[in-house]
Amino acid sequence: MLSKERKAELTKKFGANEKDTGNVKVQVAILTDEINLLTEHLKVNKHDYSSKRALFVKVGQRSGLLGYLNNKNHDEYLALIKALGIRK
């Protein structure tokens, strides 16, 4: 789970302003941070199946949002995946 401060930081960095939490780029950035945290957790706790399921759900959500952004604005999509370091 991300802290309020980390979510606010991501919202400020990827959103139009500090209250722009509905922006697709902000949602993808928050999901990416949560995915990274869950991945590190699962490296230590291999048999935590509920966390593994949560990871798959978050990856699916991020995939859908990235597909939407790709269809809506391909240049923003490319900039976002480069900034977040995903889909190398």
C-alpha positions in Angstrom: 0.0 0.0 0.0 1.3 3.4 -1.0 1.5 6.2 1.5 -0.5 9.4 1.1 2.6 11.3 0.5 3.8 9.0 -2.3 0.4 9.2 -4.0 0.4 13.0 -3.7 3.9 13.1 -5.2 2.9 11.0 -8.2 -0.3 13.0 -8.7 1.7 16.2 -8.7 4.3 14.8 -11.1 2.0 13.1 -13.7 -1.3 15.1 -13.2 -2.2 18.6 -14.3 -2.3 19.7 -10.7 -2.1 18.2 -7.2 -5.8 17.2 -7.2 -5.9 15.6 -10.6 -6.2 12.0 -9.4 -8.6 10.9 -12.1 -6.0 11.5 -14.9 -5.1 8.2 -16.7 -1.4 9.0 -16.4 -1.7 9.4 -12.6 -3.6 6.2 -12.3 -1.0 4.3 -14.3 1.8 5.8 -12.2 0.1 4.8 -8.9 -0.6 1.3 -10.2 3.0 0.9 -11.4 4.3 1.8 -7.9 1.9 -0.7 -6.3 2.9 -3.4 -8.8 6.6 -2.8 -7.9 5.8 -3.1 -4.2 3.9 -6.3 -4.6 6.6 -7.7 -6.8 9.2 -7.1 -4.1 6.9 -8.6 -1.5 6.3 -11.8 -3.6 10.0 -12.3 -4.1 10.3 -12.9 -0.3 6.8 -14.5 0.2 6.4 -16.9 -2.7 3.3 -18.6 -1.3 1.3 -15.5 -0.6 -1.4 -16.3 -3.2 -3.8 -13.5 -2.3 -1.0 -10.9 -3.0 -0.2 -12.7 -6.2 -3.9 -12.4 -7.3 -3.9 -8.7 -6.3 -0.8 -8.3 -8.4 -2.5 -9.8 -11.5 -5.5 -7.6 -10.9 -3.4 -4.5 -10.8 -1.4 -5.5 -13.9 -4.7 -6.0 -15.7 -6.0 -2.6 -14.6 -2.8 -0.9 -15.7 -2.9 -2.7 -19.1 -6.4 -1.5 -19.7 -5.5 2.1 -18.9 -2.4 2.0 -21.0 -4.4 0.7 -23.9 -6.9 3.5 -23.5 -4.1 6.1 -23.4 -2.4 4.5 -26.4 -5.7 4.8 -28.4 -6.4 8.3 -27.2 -2.9 9.9 -27.5 0.0 7.7 -28.6 2.7 10.4 -27.9 1.6 10.7 -24.3 1.5 6.9 -24.0 5.1 6.6 -25.3 6.3 9.4 -22.9 4.6 7.8 -19.9 6.0 4.3 -20.4 9.4 5.8 -20.9 9.1 7.9 -17.7 7.9 4.9 -15.7 10.3 2.4 -17.2 7.8 -0.2 -18.2 7.5 -2.2 -21.5 11.2 -1.9 -22.3 
